[in-house]
């Protein structure tokens, strides 16, 4: 949510275009371009946030600090600023309005939620929204679209497994969280392979498996993080339900204690068992 340099740059360019803007929430920016007469309102959205990682290359435009636009959001802003100039130059040729949305915190699923809560979709009410993302699937200069869904839901999750640590020479005195993590990983793979058909394009992947401090010490805690994506709400619900059931089963099998956290678009209640859920609107 904290992007002072990018926000200041966008505002500088909007001022140069003599476009009035409104700051929305912590770091969001909204611009309204009115056409020659009343009509519908289309929103164009670009995300602004960077990632907390140092850019490691020798390109002349690389970021020099601890953060970098390594997901291409700086390019998104450049394109929306270019669109702002073109649309503003032709505003006497169309009816209705175009609203521009410069959004922070796409990476942590909070920026759109905050801007919506602060009225980005109102005054005037937005009839349709358009967003896009850069990709590596085709040649530079090309533009792709689909009839139907083009992006999936995106739900990040974190699993903390708590066991009982001890010396590697006495495994019978411990409760091994690494074993529990391996069982979870295998169960996830089996669930996707056997319960989701190939044409449903649903993924469940682990990006982090962290534990341990030495070769001869069985750790107390193991942490897994990953993401699940789907085009189909029913399959998304199925995955959430089955992940929760897998957690319950692995707890019983391995005698560990498992905390399951989902950063999700929608809250789910599964068999009355509470787990942490942060609800946002993202990629759906």
C-alpha positions as CSV (number, residue, x, y, z in Angstrom):
1,X,0.0,0.0,0.0
2,X,3.0,2.3,0.4
3,X,4.2,3.5,-3.0
4,X,5.0,7.2,-2.7
5,X,7.4,7.5,-5.7
6,X,5.0,5.8,-8.2
7,X,2.1,7.7,-6.9
8,X,3.9,11.0,-7.1
9,X,5.0,10.2,-10.7
10,X,1.5,9.4,-11.8
11,X,0.2,12.6,-10.2
12,X,3.0,14.6,-12.0
13,X,1.9,13.2,-15.4
14,X,-1.8,13.8,-14.7
15,X,-0.9,17.4,-13.8
16,X,1.0,17.7,-17.1
17,X,-2.1,16.5,-18.9
18,X,-4.2,19.0,-16.9
19,X,-6.4,16.2,-15.7
20,X,-8.1,16.5,-12.3
21,X,-7.6,13.6,-10.0
22,X,-8.9,12.3,-6.7
23,X,-6.9,10.4,-4.1
24,X,-8.8,7.3,-3.1
25,X,-7.9,5.5,0.1
26,X,-4.3,5.1,1.1
27,X,-2.5,5.4,-2.3
28,X,-5.2,5.0,-5.0
29,X,-5.9,7.6,-7.6
30,X,-9.0,8.2,-9.6
31,X,-9.5,10.3,-12.7
32,X,-12.8,11.1,-14.4
33,X,-12.9,12.1,-18.1
34,X,-16.4,13.3,-19.2
35,X,-17.5,12.9,-22.8
36,X,-19.6,15.4,-24.8
37,X,-22.9,14.2,-23.3
38,X,-24.3,11.9,-20.7
39,X,-23.9,8.2,-21.1
40,X,-22.5,5.1,-19.5
41,X,-19.2,5.0,-17.5
42,X,-16.4,2.7,-18.4
43,X,-13.5,2.2,-15.9
44,X,-10.0,1.5,-17.0
45,X,-7.8,0.0,-14.2
46,X,-4.0,-0.4,-13.8
47,X,-2.2,-1.6,-10.7
48,X,0.7,0.4,-9.4
49,X,2.5,-1.6,-6.6
50,X,6.0,-3.0,-6.7
51,X,7.3,-6.1,-5.0
52,X,9.7,-6.1,-2.0
53,X,12.6,-7.5,-4.0
54,X,15.9,-6.1,-5.4
55,X,16.1,-6.1,-9.2
56,X,19.3,-8.0,-10.2
57,X,20.3,-7.2,-13.8
58,X,22.4,-4.7,-15.7
59,X,19.6,-2.9,-17.5
60,X,19.9,0.9,-17.4
61,X,16.4,1.3,-16.1
62,X,16.6,-1.2,-13.3
63,X,15.3,-0.3,-9.8
64,X,18.1,0.6,-7.4
65,X,16.3,0.2,-4.0
66,X,14.9,-2.7,-2.1
67,X,11.6,-2.7,-4.2
68,X,11.1,-3.2,-7.9
69,X,8.2,-3.3,-10.4
70,X,9.1,-6.9,-11.3
71,X,5.5,-7.8,-12.1
72,X,5.2,-5.2,-14.8
73,X,2.9,-2.8,-13.0
74,X,5.1,0.2,-14.0
75,X,4.3,-0.7,-17.6
76,X,0.6,-0.9,-16.7
77,X,0.7,2.7,-15.3
78,X,2.5,3.9,-18.4
79,X,-0.2,2.5,-20.6
80,X,-3.0,3.9,-18.5
81,X,-1.3,7.3,-18.6
82,X,-1.0,7.0,-22.4
83,X,-4.7,6.1,-22.6
84,X,-5.5,9.1,-20.4
85,X,-3.9,11.4,-22.9
86,X,-5.6,9.9,-25.9
87,X,-9.0,9.7,-24.3
88,X,-8.8,13.3,-23.0
89,X,-7.8,14.5,-26.5
90,X,-10.9,12.9,-28.0
91,X,-13.5,13.5,-25.2
92,X,-15.6,15.7,-27.5
93,X,-16.1,12.7,-29.8
94,X,-17.9,10.3,-27.4
95,X,-20.9,10.1,-25.0
96,X,-20.5,9.0,-21.4
97,X,-17.5,8.9,-19.1
98,X,-14.2,7.1,-18.7
99,X,-12.9,6.6,-15.2
100,X,-9.3,5.8,-14.6
101,X,-8.3,3.7,-11.6
102,X,-4.6,3.6,-10.5
103,X,-4.7,0.9,-7.9
104,X,-2.2,0.0,-5.2
105,X,-1.6,-3.3,-3.4
106,X,-2.7,-5.7,-6.1
107,X,-0.1,-8.2,-4.9
108,X,-1.6,-8.5,-1.4
109,X,-5.3,-8.3,-2.6
110,X,-6.0,-5.1,-0.6
111,X,-5.9,-2.2,-3.0
112,X,-9.1,-2.8,-5.0
113,X,-11.0,-3.6,-1.8
114,X,-10.0,-0.3,-0.3
115,X,-10.7,1.7,-3.4
116,X,-14.1,0.1,-3.8
117,X,-14.9,0.8,-0.1
118,X,-14.0,4.5,-0.8
119,X,-16.4,4.8,-3.7
120,X,-14.3,4.2,-6.9
121,X,-17.3,2.5,-8.5
122,X,-19.7,5.4,-7.7
123,X,-20.3,9.0,-8.7
124,X,-20.8,8.2,-11.5
125,X,-21.7,4.6,-11.2
126,X,-19.4,2.3,-13.2
127,X,-21.2,0.2,-15.9
128,X,-18.2,-1.8,-17.0
129,X,-14.6,-2.2,-16.0
130,X,-11.6,-3.2,-18.2
131,X,-8.2,-4.4,-17.0
132,X,-5.4,-6.3,-18.5
133,X,-2.0,-7.6,-17.7
134,X,1.3,-8.0,-19.5
135,X,2.4,-11.6,-20.3
136,X,5.1,-13.7,-22.0
137,X,2.7,-15.8,-24.0
138,X,3.1,-13.9,-27.3
139,X,5.2,-11.5,-29.3
140,X,5.7,-7.9,-28.2
141,X,3.1,-5.5,-29.6
142,X,0.3,-8.2,-29.6
143,X,-2.9,-8.0,-27.7
144,X,-5.1,-11.0,-26.7
145,X,-8.6,-11.5,-25.4
146,X,-11.1,-14.3,-25.0
147,X,-14.8,-14.8,-25.0
148,X,-15.5,-15.9,-21.4
149,X,-13.0,-16.0,-18.6
150,X,-9.5,-14.9,-19.2
151,X,-8.1,-14.9,-15.7
152,X,-8.7,-17.2,-12.7
153,X,-9.6,-16.6,-9.1
154,X,-6.4,-16.4,-7.0
155,X,-6.3,-17.7,-3.4
156,X,-3.0,-17.7,-1.5
157,X,-2.7,-20.0,1.5
158,X,-0.4,-20.6,4.4
159,X,-0.1,-23.8,6.4
160,X,1.8,-23.8,9.7
161,X,2.4,-27.3,11.1
162,X,3.4,-27.6,14.7
163,X,5.0,-30.8,16.0
164,X,7.5,-31.7,18.7
165,X,11.1,-31.1,18.0
166,X,14.0,-33.3,19.1
167,X,17.2,-35.0,18.3
168,X,17.5,-36.9,15.0
169,X,18.8,-39.9,16.9
170,X,15.5,-40.2,18.9
171,X,12.8,-39.7,16.3
172,X,10.4,-41.8,18.4
173,X,10.4,-39.0,21.0
174,X,9.3,-36.3,18.5
175,X,6.3,-35.4,16.3
176,X,7.8,-34.7,12.9
177,X,6.2,-31.7,11.1
178,X,8.3,-32.4,8.0
179,X,6.5,-35.7,7.5
180,X,3.1,-34.0,7.9
181,X,4.1,-31.4,5.3
182,X,5.1,-34.1,2.8
183,X,1.7,-35.9,3.4
184,X,-0.1,-32.6,2.7
185,X,1.9,-32.0,-0.5
186,X,1.2,-35.5,-1.8
187,X,-2.5,-35.3,-0.9
188,X,-2.8,-31.9,-2.7
189,X,-1.3,-33.4,-5.8
190,X,-3.5,-36.4,-5.7
191,X,-6.6,-34.3,-5.2
192,X,-5.9,-32.2,-8.3
193,X,-5.0,-35.3,-10.4
194,X,-8.0,-37.4,-9.4
195,X,-10.8,-35.0,-8.6
196,X,-10.3,-32.3,-11.2
197,X,-10.7,-33.1,-14.9
198,X,-8.0,-31.9,-17.3
199,X,-10.2,-29.4,-19.2
200,X,-11.1,-27.4,-16.0
201,X,-7.7,-25.7,-15.7
202,X,-7.5,-25.6,-12.0
203,X,-4.1,-25.5,-10.2
204,X,-2.9,-26.0,-6.6
205,X,0.8,-25.3,-6.2
206,X,3.2,-24.9,-3.3
207,X,5.8,-22.2,-3.5
208,X,7.3,-22.5,-0.1
209,X,8.2,-25.5,2.1
210,X,10.3,-24.1,5.0
211,X,11.6,-25.9,8.1
212,X,14.6,-27.0,10.1
213,X,17.9,-25.6,11.2
214,X,20.3,-28.5,11.2
215,X,20.9,-32.0,9.8
216,X,20.4,-33.8,13.1
217,X,17.5,-31.9,14.6
218,X,13.9,-32.6,14.0
219,X,12.2,-29.2,13.9
220,X,9.1,-28.1,15.8
221,X,7.5,-26.1,13.0
222,X,7.1,-26.5,9.2
223,X,5.6,-23.8,7.0
224,X,4.0,-24.3,3.6
225,X,2.7,-21.5,1.3
226,X,1.0,-21.8,-2.0
227,X,-1.7,-20.7,-4.3
228,X,-4.8,-22.2,-5.9
229,X,-6.5,-20.9,-9.0
230,X,-9.6,-21.8,-10.9
231,X,-12.0,-20.6,-13.6
232,X,-15.0,-22.3,-12.1
233,X,-16.5,-21.2,-8.8
234,X,-17.8,-24.7,-8.1
235,X,-14.3,-26.2,-8.5
236,X,-12.9,-23.4,-6.4
237,X,-15.3,-24.3,-3.6
238,X,-14.5,-27.9,-4.0
239,X,-10.8,-27.3,-3.6
240,X,-11.3,-25.2,-0.5
241,X,-13.5,-27.8,1.1
242,X,-11.0,-30.6,0.3
243,X,-8.0,-28.7,1.5
244,X,-9.7,-28.3,4.9
245,X,-10.6,-32.0,5.0
246,X,-7.0,-32.9,4.2
247,X,-5.8,-30.7,7.1
248,X,-8.1,-32.4,9.5
249,X,-7.0,-35.8,8.3
250,X,-3.3,-35.1,8.4
251,X,-3.6,-33.7,11.9
252,X,-5.0,-37.1,13.1
253,X,-2.5,-39.2,11.1
254,X,0.6,-37.3,12.2
255,X,-0.5,-36.0,15.7
256,X,0.5,-32.5,14.7
257,X,-1.4,-29.2,15.1
258,X,-2.1,-27.4,11.8
259,X,-3.1,-23.8,11.3
260,X,-4.6,-23.1,7.9
261,X,-4.7,-19.5,6.7
262,X,-6.3,-18.4,3.4
263,X,-6.0,-15.0,1.8
264,X,-9.1,-15.4,-0.3
265,X,-11.7,-13.5,-2.4
266,X,-14.6,-14.9,-0.4
267,X,-15.0,-16.3,3.1
268,X,-15.8,-20.0,3.4
269,X,-17.2,-21.9,6.5
270,X,-16.2,-25.5,6.3
271,X,-17.8,-27.9,8.8
272,X,-17.9,-25.3,11.5
273,X,-14.2,-25.2,11.9
274,X,-12.8,-21.6,12.1
275,X,-9.8,-20.5,10.1
276,X,-8.4,-17.1,9.3
277,X,-9.8,-15.6,6.1
278,X,-9.1,-12.2,4.6
279,X,-11.7,-11.3,2.0
280,X,-11.0,-9.2,-1.0
281,X,-12.1,-8.8,-4.6
282,X,-9.4,-10.0,-6.9
283,X,-9.1,-11.6,-10.4
284,X,-12.6,-12.8,-10.6
